[in-house]
Amino acid sequence: MKFLRSLVTALLFLIAITFALKNNENVILKYYLTEKTIEAPLYLLLLLSVMLGILIGGLEGLYERMRTGNVIRKLKKEIAARDKELTSLRNLPLTESKAITEEVGLPEVTEMKEV
C-alpha cells in the first residue's frame, strides 16, 4: 500500500512538472473594478486557484464536522435524559401502579399468560 501511494504521488508530481513546463507563458490577470493587473505564469495562477479551492473546501468540511459534532452531543444528552426517565419509571413500586390502575378504572393484571 505504501508503494502504491508513493507511485501515485510521484505520478502526480510528474504531471504537475510537465504541466508547468508546457504552460510557462506569462498571463495578465485583470480585476473587475480596478486598473490593477497581475502578470504571472499560467501554471502558477492555476496552482494558486487549486490551492484556494482545497482550502475553502477543507474549511467547509471542518465547519460541517463541527456542526455534526454539536448535533451528536445534543442527541447524546437527550438519550441520557430519556434513559434516566426510563430507569426512574421502571423503579416505581408496584403498589403505586395498583393504585393508578384502580384510579383509572383498569382491570388489575395478576399473571401473565403465554400465547
BELGI-V838088 format. One record per residue. N is the residue number from 1. PHI is phi in whole degrees, 0 to 359 (999 if undefined). PSI is psi as a letter, one per 20 degrees, with the letter a starting at -180 (* if undefined). OMEGA is omega in whole degrees, -180 to 180 (999 if undefined). Layout:
BEGIN
N PHI PSI OMEGA
N PHI PSI OMEGA
END
This chain:
BEGIN
1 999 h 179
2 296 h 179
3 296 g -180
4 297 g 179
5 296 g 179
6 295 h 179
7 295 g 179
8 294 g 178
9 297 g 179
10 296 g 179
11 296 g 178
12 296 h 178
13 296 g 179
14 296 g 177
15 297 g 180
16 296 g -180
17 294 g -180
18 293 h 177
19 297 g -180
20 296 h 180
21 291 h -179
22 282 h -175
23 241 l -177
24 267 j -179
25 290 q 177
26 283 q -180
27 235 q 178
28 261 p 179
29 255 p -179
30 253 q 175
31 272 r -175
32 294 g -170
33 254 j -179
34 237 r 177
35 270 i -176
36 288 p 178
37 230 q 176
38 237 p 175
39 246 o -178
40 208 r 176
41 298 q -178
42 301 g -178
43 297 h 180
44 292 g 179
45 296 g 178
46 293 g 178
47 297 g 178
48 296 h 178
49 296 g 179
50 296 g 180
51 298 h 177
52 296 g 177
53 296 g 178
54 296 g 180
55 297 g 180
56 296 g 178
57 297 g 178
58 295 g 178
59 295 h 178
60 295 g 177
61 296 h 178
62 296 g 178
63 300 g -179
64 296 h 178
65 294 g 179
66 294 g 179
67 296 g 178
68 295 h 177
69 299 g 178
70 296 g 179
71 296 g 180
72 297 g 178
73 299 g 179
74 298 g -179
75 292 h 177
76 295 h 177
77 296 g 179
78 295 g 178
79 296 g 180
80 298 g 179
81 295 g 179
82 290 h 175
83 296 g 178
84 296 g 178
85 296 g 179
86 296 g 178
87 296 g -180
88 293 h 178
89 290 h 178
90 290 h -177
91 269 j 177
92 295 p 178
93 293 q -178
94 291 h -180
95 296 h 177
96 293 h 179
97 296 h 179
98 295 g 180
99 295 h 180
100 293 g -179
101 294 h 177
102 291 h 180
103 297 g -177
104 281 h -180
105 94 k 178
106 272 q 177
107 289 q -179
108 278 p 178
109 266 p -177
110 260 h 180
111 215 q 179
112 267 p 177
113 256 p 177
114 275 q -180
115 262 * 999
END
